[in-house]
Amino acid sequence: MSPSDFSNFLREKFQISFNNLNLLQEALTQRNYLNEHPKEQGRDYQRLEFLGDAIMQATVTEYLFKRYPDWDEGQLTEMRITMVQTKSFAHFAQVIHLNEAIRLGKGEEMNGARSRPSLLEDIWEAFIGALFLDQGQAAVVSLLNQTVFAAIDENFFDQFIDFKSRLQEKLQAQGSVDITYQIENEIRNEDNSQIFEVFVAVDGKTLAHGSGQSIKDAEKVAAQKAYQDLTAK
C-alpha cells in the first residue's frame, strides 16, 4: 500500500485526512528503503518516532487523568505504564494497517520485517508524531479514541500486566506473608489438551481460583482475580 493509498484508507476508516503527505511518507519509511533508493529525498521515521513517543505519553496521561478522577497518582502511573508499553503499539499498528504501508528495503521485506513487533512499535510512534505535526493534538486524540482508548473497555491491556507481581506487592505492603499457588485439578480433553485449575492462597487462606492451558496461565488468571478483588474493596 502506497502512502497515498494509506492516506485514503485513513480518511475512509478513521476520518483522518493528512494535509502533508510528505510527513506521512516519512513516518512510513525505514532507513534501508532510503539506502536502496538514493535518489529519493527525505528522512526515515526515527525523528518522528522520538516525537510520537512523547505525544503518546502526554496524551495517555491527560486521558487517564480525566477518565479516572478518583484514582491516586500510583494508580494513574500504573495504568499509563501498562498502556504505553511498546508491545501494545505493535497491535495497534496492525489495527490501522500501518504494517501494510511501511516502505521497506528488499532485504528487510524478505526477512519479514513487515510483521516484526519492534518495527511496528517504532512505526506506530512515528505515525503519531506525524499526525500531531500535521493536524495537532485533537487528531491524535480522535485516533486514540477509536483504537487505544477503546481497548480499555475491552480489557485489552490486562495481557500486559504482571498480576502475580502486583498481587505480591499489594499483599506484602504491610509485611511479609506466605503466598502459594497450588494445582487443584487437571482436566484432559478429548483432543488430548489439558486444562489446569489452580488456586492462590495467602497464609493458607484461599483468595481466588484460575484455570488455563498451562500451570503458568492458570496462576496468572488466579492472581488477576485475587488482585482485582482486593483492589475493588
N, C-alpha and C positions, 0 to 999 in steps of 0.2 A: 504494500500500500504506500503510495507516494505521500509526501507531506500535504499536498493539495487535496488528495482523496481523503486523507485522515482528517483534514480540516472540515471537509464536507460531512464526514461521519459525525464529528463532534457537534456540528451545527444541528444535524437531524436528531441525534440521540440525546444530547445534553444541553442543547440550546446555547452552545458556546461557539462564537464566530471570531476567529483570530483576525486582527487588523493587519498585523505584521507577520507574514508567513515566514520571513527570514528567522524570526525568533523561534517559531515552532520547528523549523528545519534544524536550527542549531541544537535545540533540545533533543532531537531525534538522531543526531549524528555522532557516531563513535569515531575515535581517533583513527583507527585502522582504515575506515572508509576514506577519510581525507588523505591518508598516506597513499592510497591507491588511486585517488582522483586529484592529483596535484594542481590541476587547472581550476578546480572549484575553490572559490574564496569562502572564507567563513571559519568558524570555530567548532570544536566539538562541544559536547554537552557539559563539560566539567565545571565551568564557571557558573552556569545556570543551576547545576546541582548544588553548589555551595549556597546560592541564594534560596533555592527551594527548600533546603533543609531548615533554614532559619524561618522561612514563611510557614512551613508546616508546624514547627514548634510554637510559633506565636499564635497561629490560627486555632490550633487544637487547644492551647491554653485558654484563650478567650472563650471558646465554645464551652469547655468544661466548667469554667468559672460561672458562666451564665446558666448553664443547664442544671448544675448541682449547687444551689445556693446554701444548702445545709452541710455540705462537705467541708472538712477542715483541710489545711494545707497538705497534710500527709496523704489523705485520700485522693485529692486532686493530682498530686505529683505521681502517685502510684498509677492512676489511670492514664495520665499523659505518657508516662514511660511505656506502658503497655501499648498505647495507640501508635506512638511514633517509632516503634521498633521497625527496622527496615524489612523484617520478614513479612510484615503485613503489606508494605509498599509493593512488593512483587505481585501480590494477589491483586491489588487494585490497578496496577499497570495492565494486567490482563483483562480486568473487568472493562476498562475503556479501550482495549485493543492497542495499547501502546506497543506491545510486542510485535504486532504486525507491521508497524510503521517505522521501526528503527532502521537507520541506514548503517549497514554493517559492511566490513571488509569481507572479501570472499572467503578467506581462511576462517574468520570468526563465524561466518554463516555455516560453513561446512562442519564446524566444531559444535554447533548447536547453541551458539551464544544467544540466539533469539529467545530461548526459553531458560536461560541461566538466571537464577534468582538474583544474584549480586548485580548483574547488569540491569535487570528490570527495576530493582530498587533505586539505582542511580538515575535511570531514565525517568522514573516517576518524580523524583525530586527536581530534576532538570525541567520537566514539563510544568510542574507547579511554579518554578521560578519564571519560566517563560510566560505563563498565563498571568502571573502577577504583574510583570513588566508591561504586558500588552493591554491588560484590562483592569488591573487593580485588585484590591482585596475582595471586593464584592463578587467578582467572577470566581475567585478561588473558593470562597465560602459556598457559592452556588454548587460548584462541582463536588465539594466535600459533603454537602448536604445530601447529594444524590448517591454518594459512594461510601466514604469513610464514616461519616456520622450516622448514616442509615444503618450501618453494620453494627452499631452499638446495641440497637434494639433487637438484633438477631443473635446477640451474644457471640458474635464472630471473634472477638478479641480474647475470649476465655481460653482459646487454644494456646495463647502465648504467655499465659500466666502460670508461674510455678506455684501451684496451690499448696504443695507439700511444704515448701519453704515458708510460704506466708502463714500457713497454719502453725508451723513450729514457732515462728516469731511471735505470733499472737498468744499462743499458749504459754510460752516461756517469758513473756513480758514481765511477769511478776515473780519469776523464779524458775528453777529447774523442775520439769515434770517428765514423766516417762511416757513417750508416745510410741505406740506399736501399731503395726499393720499385720493382720492375720487372715489367712485364707479360711473361709468357712464352707466353701463348696466349689467343686469343679464339675462343669456340665459338658459332656461331649455330644455334639450334634450329629445328625445323620450323615452330614458331609465330612465328618471327622474333625471338624473345627472344634475349638474349645472356648468356653466362657468361664472366666474365673470370677468368683464372688468373694469379696474381702470386707473387713470392717476395720475402722481405725478407732483406737481407744487411747485414752489418756488416764494414767494411773489406774488402769484396769476398768475404766468406765467407757462403754461404747459411745462414740459420738455420731458415727454415720456409716452407711454401707455403700459399696460401689461394685460395679461389675464391668468387665471388659474382656477383650480377646487375648490379653496378656495380663500377667500379675501387675506389671507396671501401670498399664492403663487403668486397671481396676482400682489401684491405690490412688491414682490421680483423681478419679471420679469421687472416691470416698473423701479424699482431702478437700476437694472443691465443695462438696455438700457440707462437710463439717465447718469449713471456713465461712461459707455463706450463711449458715445457720447462726454461727457465733457473731458475725458482724451485723446480722439483722436484729439481734437482741438489744 
